[in-house]
Amino acid sequence: MKKMTTTGILGLGLALSPPSYSDTLFGIYAGGGSINYDLSGDFTDLNQAGASSVDLEQNLGLSGDRGNYIYIALEHGIPILPNIKLAHSDIQESATNTLSENISFGGTTFPIGSIIATNIDFSHTDLTLYYEILDNWISLDAGFTIRTFDGELSAFGRHPLLPGISLNANEDLDFTAPLLYGKARFDLPVTGLYLGAEVNWIGIGDAQLYDAWAHVGYVFGFGLGLEAGMRNLGMELDDVEDLDADIDLKGTYIAATFHF
């Protein structure tokens, strides 16, 4: 049996010893891209007496669109201090639909036959603090995210029998949630290719919020790269901002990345 050399032992030790810090002094990761998504789900306005659930697609005609996102992360080699990542997703959609049943939300009842124009805004900003558990050809990050939604659901229409009467409703999607954060990446040696996944999640009782990404990427050189994958953002809200909601957003994305 061959003896393992000192160099081999050191190499194995470095590969298996967390945490490690490849960006010994300072490193910046940035990127941005486009998301093509499908939207589904329903919500109920708890302030509306006797209100039934409103289906995003069947009642409001909201079924998916294209959104954008950007991020920047700063990493360093100071073990005590976490790395930091800022990200923003711009997710908005508008649709027009003719109601086949009465719906109520935002203090307004839209009767059957109303033609309503609806806009939904799921835009949100993340502040993530995390530590590198592994940072070699397999990398693992763990931490937490503070996610702030600053959007709304608004609708405008006219009464089908009294067209001179306008109908307006608005529901704020304005809340902040803490989430657990985890990220994994597997670099295929020599090729420049990598596989990765990223998850933010929190669950409290019957409510949960999750955001999962899975992707494949390629680094061309000089820190420039390209990434493509899938995203699934879901929320099951239980009396948040006076709303019960079960909403799912999923689709594919492509992004440009940069590291130095």
C-alpha positions in Angstrom: 0.0 0.0 0.0 1.4 3.4 -0.9 1.9 5.9 1.9 0.0 9.2 1.7 2.4 12.0 1.4 2.4 15.0 3.7 1.1 17.2 0.9 -1.7 14.8 0.3 -2.7 14.8 4.0 -2.6 18.6 4.1 -4.7 18.8 1.0 -7.3 16.4 2.3 -7.4 18.3 5.6 -8.0 21.6 3.9 -10.8 20.0 1.8 -12.6 18.6 4.7 -12.1 21.3 7.4 -14.9 23.9 7.7 -15.1 26.8 7.7 -12.6 27.9 5.1 -12.3 31.2 3.5 -11.2 31.5 -0.1 -11.8 35.3 -0.2 -9.1 35.8 2.4 -9.3 39.5 2.2 -12.3 40.6 0.2 -14.5 39.2 -2.6 -17.6 40.5 -4.4 -20.2 38.4 -6.1 -22.9 40.1 -8.2 -25.5 39.2 -10.8 -28.8 39.9 -12.3 -31.3 38.3 -14.6 -34.8 37.7 -15.8 -37.4 35.3 -14.5 -40.3 33.8 -16.6 -42.8 32.6 -14.1 -46.3 31.0 -13.7 -48.5 32.4 -11.0 -51.3 30.5 -9.2 -53.2 30.5 -5.9 -55.9 32.3 -4.0 -56.4 34.7 -1.1 -59.2 35.7 1.3 -59.7 39.2 2.8 -60.4 38.6 6.5 -61.7 42.1 6.9 -64.5 41.4 4.4 -67.5 39.9 6.1 -68.6 36.7 4.4 -65.9 37.0 1.7 -64.9 33.8 -0.1 -61.5 33.1 -1.6 -60.4 35.0 -4.7 -58.6 32.9 -7.3 -55.7 34.8 -9.0 -56.1 33.2 -12.4 -59.8 32.3 -12.6 -61.2 35.5 -11.1 -58.5 38.1 -11.8 -56.8 36.7 -14.9 -53.3 36.7 -13.3 -51.4 33.7 -14.5 -47.7 34.7 -14.9 -45.3 37.1 -16.5 -41.7 38.1 -16.5 -39.7 39.6 -13.6 -36.2 40.7 -12.9 -33.8 40.3 -10.0 -30.3 41.6 -9.0 -28.0 40.8 -6.1 -24.6 41.6 -4.7 -22.7 39.7 -2.0 -19.6 40.8 -0.1 -17.3 38.0 1.4 -14.3 38.3 3.6 -11.9 36.3 5.7 -12.9 37.5 9.1 -14.3 34.4 10.8 -16.4 36.2 13.5 -18.2 38.5 11.1 -20.9 37.2 8.7 -20.8 37.8 4.9 -23.5 39.9 3.6 -25.8 39.7 0.5 -28.4 42.2 -0.8 -30.9 41.1 -3.4 -34.0 42.5 -5.0 -36.7 40.9 -7.1 -39.1 43.0 -9.2 -42.2 40.8 -9.7 -45.3 42.6 -11.1 -48.2 41.6 -13.3 -51.3 43.2 -14.7 -54.4 41.6 -16.2 -58.0 42.3 -17.2 -60.8 39.8 -16.7 -64.6 39.6 -16.8 -66.0 38.1 -13.6 -68.1 35.0 -13.7 -69.0 35.3 -10.0 -69.1 37.9 -7.3 -65.8 38.6 -5.5 -65.0 40.7 -2.5 -61.7 42.2 -1.2 -60.2 45.5 -0.1 -63.6 46.7 1.2 -65.3 46.3 -2.2 -67.6 43.8 -3.8 -67.2 43.3 -7.6 -70.4 41.8 -9.0 -70.6 39.2 -11.6 -70.1 40.6 -15.1 -67.7 43.3 -14.0 -64.7 43.9 -16.2 -61.8 44.6 -13.8 -58.2 45.5 -14.3 -55.8 44.1 -11.7 -52.2 44.7 -10.8 -50.2 42.5 -8.4 -46.8 43.4 -7.0 -44.7 40.8 -5.2 -41.5 42.8 -5.3 -39.2 42.2 -2.3 -35.8 43.0 -1.0 -33.5 40.6 0.9 -30.8 41.2 3.5 -28.9 38.0 4.1 -26.1 37.4 6.7 -24.3 34.1 6.3 -21.2 32.1 7.0 -19.2 29.8 4.7 -19.2 26.3 6.2 -17.3 24.9 3.2 -15.5 26.8 0.5 -13.8 24.4 -1.9 -15.0 22.5 -4.9 -18.0 21.9 -2.7 -19.2 25.0 -0.9 -21.9 25.4 1.7 -23.3 28.6 3.2 -25.7 29.0 6.1 -27.4 32.0 7.7 -30.6 33.9 7.8 -32.4 36.4 5.6 -34.6 39.4 6.4 -37.1 39.7 3.5 -39.2 42.8 3.1 -42.2 42.8 0.7 -43.3 46.2 -0.4 -46.1 45.5 -2.8 -49.9 45.5 -3.3 -52.8 44.0 -5.0 -55.1 46.6 -6.6 -58.1 46.3 -8.9 -60.3 48.8 -10.8 -63.6 48.2 -12.5 -67.1 49.5 -13.3 -70.4 48.2 -12.1 -71.9 46.1 -15.0 -75.4 47.5 -14.6 -74.4 51.0 -13.5 -71.3 51.9 -15.6 -71.1 55.3 -14.0 -70.1 53.7 -10.7 -66.4 52.9 -10.4 -65.2 50.1 -8.2 -61.8 50.1 -6.5 -60.0 47.7 -4.2 -56.5 47.6 -2.7 -54.7 45.1 -0.5 -51.2 45.9 0.8 -48.6 43.1 0.5 -46.3 45.0 2.9 -44.6 42.8 5.5 -41.2 41.7 6.7 -40.3 38.0 7.5 -37.1 36.4 8.8 -36.1 33.2 7.0 -33.4 30.5 7.4 -30.9 30.6 4.5 -28.8 27.9 3.0 -26.8 27.6 -0.2 -24.8 24.7 -1.8 -22.6 24.6 -4.9 -20.7 21.9 -6.6 -17.9 22.9 -9.0 -17.0 20.4 -11.7 -13.2 20.5 -11.7 -11.4 22.1 -14.7 -14.6 22.5 -16.7 -15.9 25.9 -15.4 -19.3 24.3 -14.9 -21.1 24.2 -11.5 -24.4 23.1 -10.0 -26.1 24.9 -7.2 -29.1 25.4 -5.0 -30.3 28.1 -2.7 -33.2 28.1 -0.2 -34.9 30.6 2.1 -37.6 29.2 4.4 -39.6 29.8 7.5 -42.6 28.0 8.9 -44.8 29.0 11.8 -47.9 27.0 12.5 -50.0 26.7 9.4 -48.1 29.6 7.7 -44.9 29.3 5.7 -42.8 31.2 3.2 -40.2 29.6 1.0 -38.0 30.5 -2.0 -36.0 27.8 -3.7 -33.5 28.1 -6.5 -31.7 25.4 -8.5 -29.3 26.2 -11.3 -26.4 25.3 -13.5 -23.7 27.8 -14.4 -20.6 28.4 -16.3 -17.7 30.7 -15.6 -16.0 32.0 -18.8 -13.1 33.8 -17.2 -12.2 37.1 -15.7 -15.0 36.5 -13.2 -17.8 36.6 -15.8 -20.3 33.8 -16.0 -23.8 32.7 -17.0 -26.4 30.9 -14.9 -29.7 29.3 -15.7 -32.2 27.4 -13.6 -35.5 27.2 -11.8 -37.1 29.2 -9.0 -40.1 28.4 -6.8 -41.5 31.1 -4.5 -44.4 30.1 -2.3 -46.3 31.6 0.5 -49.0 30.2 2.8 -50.2 33.2 4.9 -52.4 32.9 8.0 -53.9 36.2 8.9 -50.9 38.3 7.7 -52.0 41.9 7.0 -55.5 40.6 7.4 -55.1 38.1 4.6 -55.2 34.3 4.3 -53.3 33.3 1.1 -51.9 30.3 -0.7 -49.8 31.6 -3.6 -47.2 29.9 -5.7 -44.8 31.4 -8.2 -42.6 29.2 -10.2 -40.6 29.4 -13.4 -37.2 29.5 -15.1 -34.5 32.2 -15.0 -31.3 33.2 -16.7 -28.7 35.5 -15.3 -25.3 37.0 -15.8 -22.9 36.7 -12.9 -19.6 38.4 -11.9 -17.0 37.7 -9.2 -13.8 39.5 -8.3 
